[in-house]
């Protein structure tokens, strides 16, 4: 009897030790991987390996350290971005919900900016849509009507994401979350004031956007409805995802709501024009970025 008790005791003790060793290894690995990502981000060189078994919980730990590292170069957080906001794309990456990243101050560039075509490890271009939080009451919003009431502006934007991972690396939802959802730069248009009306709900859902090069050739296009059915659904998702972590949205924060168009690679010497139709009551809106 005594021998069986001792056997169970040492077995349990061994399992407890292993459990904490694994915990410690996971924590160190998350920090180490974040440092690796940071080094590649700063050197603009692709990452060639990622753990395909990484969980979303582990990925968010990596992201937390990664963003802390990047903030030393890219400035303080000023909002959030959502990725994988198209249900069909979610299926490809094996997730059932979007992923969230953090926006940093120096990621925001003015309309008409000139940027190196090699601005990142794996540089890309896509049409985006941003909104600005107008009131902390948005944290109590349950419907798209309530979300709209607590936003004060919509901002046309071209995102310049950095997908970081080298060709051949298997992308997963957690891998995208780990790299802060690819956040690198945004070309920001002028804020357009919002009001809580049915007309604005329709504008946000039904606007169209196109990306064209300097010759006028079409490169990509999309509609507001591509973003989780309605862009305001993404606002609610970001709010809920933060609430699950004990965090809240703040007045003035910028929210990038996801891809309106497909991603395309930049080309040196080109100028890309994003054109929004049906978004502003005053007519079409255009934003441009030139690649050197």
N, C-alpha and C positions, 0 to 999 in steps of 0.2 A: 504493500500500500504506500509506504514511504517512498519507495523507489519510483512508483508511478507518479506520485505527487511531484518529486524532484524533476522527473522527465518533463512533465507538463509545465513546470515553473521555468525551466531553462528554455524550453521551446517557445513559450510566450515571450520570455525576455529577449530571445534572439529575434523574434518577429518584430518586437517593438523597436529594437536597435535598427533593424533593416528599414523599418518604416521611416524613422527619423533620418536615416542616412539618405534614403530616396528623396525625402522632402528637401533636405539640404542640397542634394545634387541638383534637383529641379530648380531650386532657387538660384544656385550658382550658375547653372546652365542658362537660365533666362537672362541673368545679368551679363554673362559672357556673350550670348548671342546678340543681345542688344548692343554691346560694344562692337561686335563684328559688323553689325548692320550700320552702326554709326561711322565706322572707319570707311566702309564701302560708299556710304552716302557722301561723305566729305571728299573722298578721292574720285567719286563718280565711276566706280568700277563694279560690275555685276557680281552678285553673290551666287556662288555655284552650288551650294548645298543648303537644304532645309529639312528638318525632321518631318517626314510625311505623317507621323503619328501625333504631332503637336495638337493639343486640345485648344479650344477657344480660351479657356481659363489660363493656360500657360501662355498663349499668344498675347493676351492682354497684359500679363506681367512683363513680357518682353517689350510690348509697346510703351508701357509706363516708363521703363528705364530708357528706352530709345528716345522718347519725346523729351525726357529730362536732359538727355545728352544733347539733343538737337537744339533745345532752347538756348543753349550757350551761344550758338551761332545764329539761330533764326528768331530769337526774341521770345517774348512772353506769349502764353496762350491767349487767343482772342475769340475762340469759338470751336466748333466741331464740324466734322464732315462725315457723311454717310457714303458707304459703298455697297455694291451688290444690291441695289434698290430695284432691280428688275427680277421678278420671280423666275423667269427662264434662265437668267444668268446664275441665280442662286442654286438652281438644280445642278448646273455644270460644276459648281464649286462645292457641292455637298452640304449646303446650309439651307435653313428654312427662314432666315431673317437677314436683314442687312448687317453690316459691320460698321463700327464707329472709329473715327480717328480724331486727332486734335489739330486745329489750325494754329499756326504761330505767326506773329506779327510780320516778319520779314518775308513770309510766303506771298503776301499780297502786293501785286504790282499794278501800276496804273495802266489804263487803256492806252494802247499805242506803244507799249514797252518793246524794247529790242532785247532779245535773249539769245544766248548761244544755242545752236541746234543740239549741242552736246551738253545740255544743262543738267543731265542726270546720268545715272548708271544705265538705265533703260528708259530714255525720255519718250513721252507720248503726248498727244493732244486730244482733248475731248470737250464737247460742249457741256456746260454746267449751269446750275441755277442756285443762287444764294439768297437768303433772306436775313433780316436783322431783327433780333428780339427787341420788342418795344416795351415790354413790361414783365416783371417777374411773375405776374399772375399766370403766365403761360404754363407754369409748373402745375397748375390745377386744371388745365385744359383737358377735356375728354373727347371733344369732337373737332372736326376741321374748322367749323365755324368759330369755336372758342380759340383755337390756335391762331386763326387769321386775325381775330380781334386783338391779339397780344403781340402781333408783328407790326413793325412800322415801315418796313421797306423791303422791296425785292430788288436784287442786284444781278443783272446779266453778267455772266462770267465765262471765260474760257479757262479750263483747268489744264495745267501742264504737269501731269502726274509722273512720278518716277517709279516704275514697276520693279526696280531693284534686282530681281532675280534673273539670272542668265537663261538663255534659251535652253530648253530641255529640262529645267527644274519644274517639278510638278507643283502647280498652284493649288492651294486649298483655301477655304475660307479663313482658317486660323493663320495661314501664311500671309494672307493679305492684311489681316488685322495686325499681325506682328510688325509689318512695315508701315504702320500708321496709315493704312489704306492708301499708300502711295503718295501721300501729300508732299508736294514740292513747291509749286508756284500756282498762282491764280492771277489771271488778267481780269481786273475788276472794272466793270462799267459804272456809270453813275447810279446811285440809289434811286429807285422809283417809289414814291410814297404809296403805301397800301391803305386801304380802308376795308372795314368788315362788311362787304356787300356780296350779293349773289354774283354780280358782274365780275368781281375780282376772283371769286372761286372758279368761275368759268374761264377767265383769262389764264389763270395759273395752270389749269388742267389742259387747256386746248391750244396754247400758243405753240408755234412751230419755230424751230431753229435750224439754221444751216451753217456749215463751215465751207468756205470757198478759198481757193488760193488767189494769188495776184492776177491770174489770167481770167478769173471768174469761173474756173472749173469747179464743179461741186465735188466735195470730198466726203461729206457725211451730213446727215440730217436726222431730226427727231422731233418729238412732241412732248409737252409737259406730262401727258398721261403715261409716258414711259417710266416715270419715276414713281414706282409703287402705286400706280393707278391714278394718283393725285399727289403733287408735291407736298401738300399739307399732311398727308399720311406719314411722310418721312419726319416732319417736324414732331409729330406726336411720338413716333418711334424713338427719335433721339431723346426726347424728354423722358420717356419711360425707361430707356436703357440707362440714362444717368440716375434716375430715381432708384433703380435697382441697386445702384452702388452708393446710395446716400448723397448724391450730388444734385444740384439744381442749375437750371439755366439762369443767366443774368441779363439784365437790360443792356443792350448794346452789343451782345455777342453775335457773331456771324455764323450762320449755319449753311454749309454746302450740302445740297440735297441729293446729289448724285448725277450720274451720266444721262444727259439728254441725247447724246449721239454716241456712236461707236468711237473707239480710240483709233487714232492714226499717228504715224511717226512724223516728227518734224524733219524739214529739209533745209539745209543752209541756203540762204539767199531768197527764201520764200517769205511771203506775207500772208498770214491767215486771217480771214475776216469771219467773225461770227455775226450772223444777222438774225434777230428775233422779230417775228411777225405775230401780232395779236397779243403781245405781252403788255406794252405800254399803251394807254389811251391816246397818247399823242402821236402814235405811228411807229413804224419800224425802228429798231434800235440796233446799232452796229458797234462792235468792239474789234480791235485788231491787235495782232502781235507779229513782230518781224523777227525772223531767225537769221543770225549771222554765222 
